[in-house]
Amino acid sequence: MKKFVKAFLTMAMCFSMLSSNALAAESEIPGLSVLADEYISVSVSNTEIVYSNLQEFYVAAKEEIPAISDIELAEYVMDYTGQSYDGLSDETILETLDFTEISTVEQIFRAKEDGTVEELTPEEVEILLEYSDISPAASWESDDGYIQITTTASKGTKGSNGTPFTLSGTATWLKYPAFRFTDTFAIVYGGTFDDSYVITSTFSETGKCSECGKTFSIESSDLIELDFAQSHAIGTKCDLKTISCMHLAGLGTPVNFAETTKLTSTIRFRVLTSDTTEARAAYAHTKLSGKITIGGSVSASGVTPTFSGVLDIIYSKYTAAPVTLRAN
């Protein structure tokens, strides 16, 4: 019963997302959302949402709306499948038109007082979505914030070396952590890493001063350190910064009035597989300076992240549910 409720609410969330995205695109490209609803098949299994029949949709869209550009069509599908293309090059966005199927898992986790982590129930997610205009979720009680992790596997056309899957992960803090040191975000995977594809990762932090209104933005590759050493895992390390904007308050005491408004890490790469396997995201949040590495182990039961390094500095570990890589 619990799984049924979760699947039902996930489908409801999916329907809400599709409707809002389709309506937004419909105002600019009339008829596209109708074609999407007709051709794109959406299925839900536990936490995973699978969008298939994408190539059929592309053909129909080109036939019915000849004026639509490739970039418009690719951006629409990314919107439809709940992906952000902020900061992506046109070349990367256009890769979407090569995909036959897109699978995605989106979860929200809460850190408890002792550093342990629990996934929000479907009912709690529903409440958060209902009040999604409140950002960050400051009214939600947690000692170390809420993090949303989205994992996406985009399936390409099978070749001589297997079926390619472009894996992407996004970790976004909805309520920002008290500890800000060097965190690690990774995707562990089955299959073989495709070294012909360029790995990309981003880290962005924005903030605003409530006193003077000044805005801040940190988006620098200097904050990124990709870790290629681990078998079956590609990870990125990012430095969480405390944004500062000091003003005098009270008895002339300097006070920092700046608050973080967004904190997001992403990673994207490609793997090849000839069998059905998995990929899943993992995140290590630290309370002290040091280095944490996330590796991956693969077995018949799936993929499992492993955390190594100075383990005493980890405050909380987050392991997302897997996306399925279906080679056939």
C-alpha positions in Angstrom: 0.0 0.0 0.0 2.8 2.4 0.9 4.5 1.8 -2.5 1.2 2.3 -4.3 0.7 5.7 -2.5 4.2 6.7 -3.3 3.8 5.8 -7.0 0.5 7.5 -7.2 1.8 10.7 -5.7 4.9 10.5 -7.9 2.6 10.3 -10.9 0.6 13.2 -9.6 3.8 15.2 -9.2 4.8 14.2 -12.7 1.5 15.2 -14.2 1.6 18.6 -12.5 5.2 19.1 -13.8 4.2 18.1 -17.3 1.1 20.3 -17.4 2.9 23.4 -16.2 5.9 22.9 -18.5 3.6 22.1 -21.5 1.5 25.2 -20.8 4.6 27.4 -20.6 5.9 26.1 -24.0 2.4 26.1 -25.5 2.2 29.9 -25.3 5.3 30.2 -27.6 4.9 27.1 -29.8 1.2 26.4 -30.3 0.3 22.7 -30.6 3.6 21.3 -29.3 2.2 20.2 -25.9 -0.7 18.4 -27.7 1.8 16.4 -29.7 3.9 15.6 -26.6 0.9 14.3 -24.8 0.0 12.2 -27.8 3.4 10.7 -28.6 5.5 10.7 -25.4 4.8 7.8 -23.2 5.3 8.4 -19.4 5.5 5.5 -17.0 6.2 5.5 -13.2 7.9 2.7 -11.2 8.5 3.5 -7.5 10.6 6.7 -7.7 11.6 6.4 -11.4 9.8 8.2 -14.2 10.5 7.0 -17.8 9.8 9.0 -20.9 9.8 7.0 -24.1 8.8 7.3 -27.8 10.8 10.4 -28.0 12.0 9.9 -31.6 8.4 9.5 -32.7 7.6 12.8 -31.0 10.5 14.6 -32.7 9.3 13.4 -36.2 5.7 14.4 -35.5 6.8 17.8 -34.2 8.9 18.5 -37.3 6.1 17.5 -39.6 3.3 19.4 -37.8 5.3 22.5 -36.8 7.9 23.0 -39.6 9.0 26.4 -38.2 10.2 24.9 -34.9 14.0 24.9 -34.5 16.1 22.0 -33.2 17.1 24.0 -30.1 13.5 24.9 -29.3 12.5 21.3 -29.6 15.4 20.1 -27.5 14.7 22.7 -24.8 11.0 21.7 -24.8 11.8 18.1 -24.1 14.2 19.0 -21.4 11.5 21.0 -19.8 9.0 18.2 -20.3 11.3 15.7 -18.6 12.1 18.0 -15.7 15.6 18.9 -16.6 17.4 22.2 -16.4 19.5 23.5 -19.3 20.8 26.6 -17.5 24.5 26.9 -18.2 24.5 24.1 -20.8 25.9 24.8 -24.3 23.6 24.6 -27.3 25.6 21.5 -28.4 24.9 19.7 -25.2 21.2 20.7 -25.3 20.9 19.4 -28.8 22.1 16.0 -27.7 18.5 15.6 -26.4 17.3 15.0 -30.0 19.5 11.9 -30.2 17.8 10.2 -27.2 15.2 7.5 -27.5 14.3 7.4 -23.8 14.9 9.5 -20.7 14.6 8.1 -17.1 14.7 10.3 -14.1 14.6 10.0 -10.3 14.0 13.0 -8.1 14.2 12.8 -4.3 14.3 15.2 -1.4 16.2 14.3 1.8 16.3 15.8 5.3 19.3 15.7 7.7 18.4 14.8 11.3 20.1 16.2 14.4 22.6 13.3 14.6 23.6 13.6 11.0 21.5 10.6 9.7 19.5 11.2 6.6 15.9 10.3 5.8 14.0 10.7 2.6 10.8 12.8 2.7 7.6 10.8 2.5 5.3 11.4 -0.5 3.0 13.3 1.7 5.8 15.7 2.8 6.9 16.2 -0.8 3.4 17.0 -1.7 3.3 19.7 1.0 6.6 21.1 -0.2 5.4 21.2 -3.8 2.2 23.0 -2.6 4.3 25.7 -1.0 7.1 25.6 -3.5 7.0 29.4 -3.8 8.7 29.5 -0.4 12.4 29.2 -1.1 14.4 28.2 0.8 12.1 26.1 2.9 13.0 28.1 6.0 9.9 27.0 8.0 11.0 23.4 7.8 12.8 22.2 10.9 16.2 20.6 10.3 19.6 20.9 11.8 21.4 20.7 8.5 19.1 21.5 5.7 17.2 19.8 2.9 18.8 18.6 -0.3 17.1 17.6 -3.6 18.9 15.1 -5.8 17.9 14.5 -9.4 19.5 11.7 -11.4 18.8 11.3 -15.1 19.8 8.6 -17.7 19.3 9.5 -21.3 19.4 6.6 -23.7 21.0 6.8 -27.2 21.0 4.5 -30.2 22.8 1.2 -29.8 26.1 0.9 -31.5 28.9 -1.7 -31.9 30.2 -0.9 -28.3 26.8 -1.1 -26.7 24.0 1.3 -25.9 25.1 4.8 -24.8 23.6 6.5 -21.7 24.3 10.1 -20.8 24.1 10.3 -17.1 23.5 13.6 -15.3 23.0 14.5 -11.7 21.9 17.6 -9.9 22.2 18.3 -6.1 20.4 21.4 -4.9 20.2 22.5 -1.3 16.6 23.6 -0.6 17.5 24.7 2.9 21.1 25.5 3.3 23.5 23.6 5.5 25.2 25.2 8.5 28.6 23.5 7.7 30.3 24.8 4.5 33.5 23.0 3.6 34.3 20.7 0.7 31.5 18.4 -0.3 31.5 15.5 -2.8 28.8 14.7 -5.4 29.1 11.7 -7.6 27.2 9.2 -9.8 28.1 5.5 -9.5 27.2 3.4 -12.5 27.2 0.0 -14.1 28.6 -0.5 -17.6 31.7 1.1 -19.1 32.8 4.7 -18.9 32.8 6.3 -22.3 36.0 8.3 -22.5 35.1 9.8 -25.9 32.5 12.0 -24.2 33.7 15.1 -22.3 32.8 15.1 -18.6 31.3 18.4 -17.4 30.5 19.6 -13.9 29.2 22.9 -12.5 28.9 24.5 -9.1 26.9 27.6 -8.5 25.9 29.6 -5.5 23.9 32.7 -5.5 22.9 35.1 -2.6 21.4 38.4 -1.7 21.9 40.9 1.0 18.6 41.7 2.9 20.0 45.1 4.0 21.3 46.7 0.7 19.8 44.3 -1.9 23.1 43.4 -3.4 23.2 40.1 -5.2 26.1 37.6 -5.4 26.9 34.8 -7.8 29.7 32.2 -7.5 30.1 30.1 -10.7 33.7 29.2 -11.2 35.5 26.1 -12.5 38.1 26.8 -9.9 35.7 25.4 -7.4 35.4 22.1 -9.3 37.8 19.2 -8.9 36.8 16.1 -10.9 37.8 12.8 -9.6 38.5 10.2 -12.4 40.3 7.7 -10.2 37.4 5.6 -8.9 36.1 2.6 -10.8 32.4 2.9 -11.7 32.1 6.4 -10.2 32.6 9.9 -11.5 32.6 12.6 -8.8 33.0 16.3 -8.4 34.2 18.2 -5.3 32.8 21.6 -4.6 33.7 24.3 -2.0 30.6 25.6 -0.2 31.2 29.3 0.5 29.6 31.6 3.1 28.5 34.7 1.2 29.2 37.9 3.2 27.8 41.4 3.1 28.5 43.3 6.3 26.5 46.2 7.7 26.5 47.9 11.0 23.6 47.0 13.3 22.5 47.7 16.8 25.4 49.3 18.7 27.5 49.5 15.6 28.3 45.9 15.5 29.1 44.5 12.0 26.5 41.9 11.0 26.4 39.7 7.9 23.0 40.3 6.1 23.8 38.1 3.1 21.9 34.9 2.6 22.4 32.1 0.1 19.5 31.8 -2.3 20.7 28.9 -4.4 23.4 26.2 -4.0 23.6 23.6 -6.8 26.2 21.1 -8.0 25.9 19.1 -11.3 27.8 16.4 -13.2 27.3 14.9 -16.6 29.1 12.1 -18.5 28.4 9.0 -20.6 28.6 5.2 -20.2 28.1 2.2 -22.5 26.4 -1.0 -21.6 25.1 -4.1 -23.4 23.1 -5.3 -20.4 20.5 -3.9 -18.1 22.2 -2.1 -15.2 21.8 0.9 -12.9 23.2 4.3 -12.0 22.7 6.3 -8.8 23.8 9.6 -7.3 25.5 10.0 -3.9 26.5 13.1 -1.9 28.8 13.5 1.1 28.3 16.6 3.2 31.3 17.4 5.5 31.6 19.2 8.9 35.3 19.7 8.8 38.0 20.3 6.1 39.3 17.2 4.3 38.8 15.0 1.3 36.1 12.5 0.7 36.0 10.2 -2.3 32.9 8.4 -3.5 33.5 5.1 -5.4 31.1 2.5 -6.8 30.7 -1.3 -6.6 28.6 -3.2 -9.1 26.9 -6.6 -8.4 24.0 -8.6 -9.6 21.8 -6.7 -7.2 22.8 -3.3 -8.6 25.2 -0.5 -7.9 26.3 0.7 -4.5 28.2 3.9 -3.6 31.2 3.6 -1.2 32.6 6.5 0.8 36.3 6.7 1.6 38.9 9.2 2.9 38.8 11.0 6.2 35.4 9.5 7.2 35.2 11.3 10.5 34.6 14.6 8.7 31.4 13.5 7.1 28.3 15.0 8.7 25.7 13.3 6.4 25.6 10.9 3.5 22.9 10.9 0.8 22.3 8.0 -1.5 19.7 8.4 -4.2 17.5 5.7 -5.7 18.8 4.2 -8.9 17.8 4.9 -12.5 17.7 1.8 -14.7 19.9 1.6 -17.8 18.0 -0.7 -20.2 20.3 -1.6 -23.1 17.6 -3.4 -25.2 
